[in-house]
Amino acid sequence: MVSIILQRTLAMVAAAAILLFTSFFCCTQDVIAFAPPPSSNPSLSSDRRNVLQQIISASTAALIIPANKEPALAVAPFAPVDALLPATRVKLMIDRSVDIASKLVDAGDNIEIKQAILRDLENLLLTTQNFNSGTTPIEVPQQPAKSYLDAYADYRKSVSILEKPGAMLVQNGEINAWKRLKKQEKLREDADEIRAALNYYTSNINFNSDKFVLTASKDERSKMIREDRIPDVKIVIASDMGLRYLLRNDILTACDDARAELKYQLTKQTDADSAETVYGQELLDLLLVAQSACSKWFDLIDEKNVKEALFIVSREG
């Protein structure tokens, strides 16, 4: 008996160790969603995205599987349109930067035109844009999602008296790690307004964890139900959030690289001897990567909300 309890306790500690190894994870109202930091290995990030997309793709459009097994309307992840405005400003800034950088590539040997274009890019990429103007700052949460706390409370009720201290120890360790990571993420947001703008939307997302939509053929759905292989709703939600953060990280990495390349080109154009060698292709390529990742990030949002946010921001002048 003692041996079994020890094995279970060690298993819980191992699970906590895996959680602590995760670089950071974000809490919404219904789930803790894991999200690794920007990866220097493109293939690794791609593999992560593929896994998350496979989980999400199994639950986005056809058969509704509510928790109570009764027919219901599907409710997609949603957030107020106002929460999307900061990210929309980021999108428009990236789109504008791509347009300007493409002119740098086509500028030929005209030094004056190159210098003017670089100044425009400097104003966009290297100066504060106030993406989050008009938003209410989100304070660092004091505790994880209610569903997480409820799940642990249910688990502690189900274990024996001897296992309860171990379960409490693991939970306290996870919550303390969660608090530290949330504070660290807030510091990162303060240092990077693009991160803060994208996080502002995901922090406002709401999920209905009682039901989700399963996409598959009729035969496949029947087989999944018979074999009890329907994806757990909380795993689907965590995967959705994880994919959003991976794409966000792709945007941040590409923007950071573009800024570094722009700074390098700016140092060249101040030197009369090297001004003619200012090239914009690499800068454009980096901005196109950021634009592609940003488009994929917005693809996860309801198209009507995106159009409304674009309309509002376009009228800001």
Secondary structure, 3 states (H helix, E strand, C coil): CHHHHHHHHHHHHHHHHHHHHCCCEEECCCCEEECCCCCCCHHHHHHHHHHHHHHHHCCCCCEEEECCCCCCCCCCCECCHHHHHHHHHHHHHHHHHHHHHHHHHCCCCCHHHHHHHHHHHHHHHCCCCCCCCCCCCCCCCCCCCHHHHHHHHHHHHHCCCCCHHHHHHHHHHHHHHHHHHHHHHHHHHHHCHHHHHHHHHHHCCECCCCEEEECCCHHHHHHHHHCCCCCCHHHHHHHHHHHHHHHHHHHHHHHHHHHHHHHHHHHHHCCCCCHHHCCCHHHHHHHHHHHHHHHHHHHCCCHHHHHHHHHHHHCCC
